[in-house]
Amino acid sequence: MGQPTDRVEEKIGSYLDEMVALRHDLHRNPELGYNEHRTSELVADRLRDWGYDVTRGVGKTGVVGTLQNGNGPKRLGIRADMDALPIIEATGLPYASTTSGKMHACGHDGHTTILLTSARYLAETRDFSGTLNVIFQPAEEGGAGARSMVRDGLFKRFPCDAVFGLHNWPGVPTGQFGFITGPAMASVDKVTVRIIGKGGHGARPQETIDPVVASASFIMALQSIVARNIDPLDAAVITVGTIHAGIAPNVIPDSVELELTVRTFRKEVRETIKSRLTTLANAQAESYGAVADVTYPSGYPVLVNHADETEFARNVALEHFGDARIEKEFRPISASEDFAFMLQEIPGSYLFLGNGDSAPLHSPLYNFNDEILPGAARYWVKLTETYLARSPSDRLSDKNARQS
């Protein structure tokens, strides 16, 4: 099983001050999607220093470090995201963002630090047999960096039999693990609906085709989709987030533009909502004499954790952290994650780690909890050593090498 858990914990604990300093440095210097130049350079330099073969520029600013040890045939991928958000930080921390309007408000600074720390430990100890690919991804926050890396040949250039990732989760007790088999995070589609009518003076509505009234009718009709077109045992959310119309209270505008998000947990539900939403927009607009223009690009797909890999990930936590550290009723999350694109390519699982009683993700008051750094790094170590377990022949080769 490799080194005893207490030895792993002790060695990673010896890195703690450096881990925290690194995390705070990343927090001070946030970079938005596809602009993670400083971050990717820092990641690449450290991996090279530890003996990894490093490839930069995967999916624009992504970094992959490869470490091969022993003769094991298995190949493992572990992913961390690197990008920040366009948010003005309000934490007042001594290591707060030094770049106005940019902030690590989702904990990607912590995720990057965790994977770097485990990569360092595994390079120093090499108590595994096989190939480890540590994947540092750009542009998770809306930029589909995972898709960019996949399209850039991620799993062809760096083959993996399985891939794993994690995300901190506020509101879950510090250091608790959450595992979900099957659909774990929702798909998200951002839809724009433009209702086009005929503007005019508010005192003479009979001369107009009022797109505001048509839009209001459409918004109310939207409520029927989930209520009457979706199986009650399926989950779905349709949210109208913005409405843009008019410039004066006594003028009926020519058009109204609405922006919506749609979230689902099954491909079939996603397709049904797209069809019904488009039909309703056109029908409601037509019933008022207006016209609807619907723009409906596909966003992130449903994140579906594979059963075998999720059970494996859960068992690693159970064996090395104990049953008390696993959340028993961790439920699917209606937020979305582009790790879903990686899981469409190869088997794997995305797990969650409690961030404690922190501000929510994407809040200007959010801060990653440094207390979870050592445990999370130790988890990646144990998952790697278990997945790429050394065979008796590997150990015999080591013994012979020491005796020669």
Helices and strands as residue ranges (DSSP letters): H 5-14, H 16-28, H 37-49, E 53-58, E 62-69, E 75-81, H 108-125, E 130-137, H 145-151, H 154-157, E 162-169, E 177-178, E 182-185, E 187-196, E 200-201, G 205-207, H 211-229, E 236-245, E 251-252, E 255-264, H 267-287, E 291-295, E 303-305, H 307-321, G 323-325, H 339-343, E 348-354, G 370-372, H 373-387, H 392-403
